[in-house]
Amino acid sequence: RVKKVIGIELCQEAVEDAKMNAKLNDLSNVEFHCGKAEDVFPNILNALVSPNVTAIVDPPRAGLHSKVILAIRRAEHLKRLVYVACNAKAAMSNFVE
């Protein structure tokens, strides 16, 4: 239902599992990157040319890194943001930022 899905994960083993699951499910429109979101996310977001991007973030308990928040704020082509929160206080701080 979407053109492309891009996953970012710090744990290399989780990235390898995701790639294997994509292959097992015959999904060709997915890609996965290993690294810290603050290092990887801004470059990926800036490289997207689609005028209608949706980002789904699931940050650690501490919340999103300030580099990720800045990238989200600057991305004019980002039309929707889904924030999955396990820590309401950290999420609120991110929302204010």
N, C-alpha and C positions, 0 to 999 in steps of 0.2 A: 504493500500500500504506500510505500515511500520510495523515493529514488535511491537513497543511500542512508546507511546507518554507520556511524563512526563511534567506536568505543575507546575509552581511555581508562587504563587501569595500571596501578603501581606494581602489582604483583605479576611477574612474568609467567608464573604457572597458570594464573587465571586467564591471561591473554592467550596462552597456548590452548587451554580448555575451550575458550570462546571460539578460537579459530577452528578447532576440531568440531565443536557443535555446529558451527555454520556450515562446515563441509558436510557433516552427517545429515543436515537438514536441507542440503542443496541450495544454500543461500549464496548468491554471488554479489549482492549489493551491500556487503558489510566489510568493514575493515577495522582492525584493532591496533592500538598503539600502546606501548608500555612506557610509562614514565610518570613523573609528577604532573598533575593537572596544570599547575601554574607554569610549567615549562612547555607542555605540549598543547594545551587547549587554545591559547591565544593564536598561535601560528595556524592551527587547523581551522579555527573559526574565520580568521582573516583570509584564508585561501579559498573558502567556499564562495562560489559564484551564484548560487541559487538566491533568488530574491525572497524566498519564503523558508527560512530555517527555523526549526524548533530545537531547542536544547533541553535535555533532561539531565539535571545534575543531582548527584547523590553524594554529598560531601561527607567527610568524617565528622565526628562529634564537634570538633572545633569550628566547623563551618568552612565556607569557601575561602581560598587564599585571595588576598587583595588583587593579585594579578588576574585572576579569573574573573573577579567582579568587574574590574576595569575593562577587560576584553568584552564582557557581556554588555556593558554600558555603551561601548564604542561601536558595537556591531549593529549597524543600521538595518541589515538584512535579517536580523534575528527577530522573528515575529511572535514567537511564543517561548516561554520559559517554564519548565516544570521543575520545581524544587522539592526533592524528597528529603524530609528532615527527621532526624531521630533526636534532635536537641532543639527545642523551641527557642531557647535563649540565643543560641548561636545563629539560628535561622533569622531571628528578628534583627540581630546585629547585621547580618548580611543584607536583609531587606532594606534597612536604613542606609547602608553603604550604597 
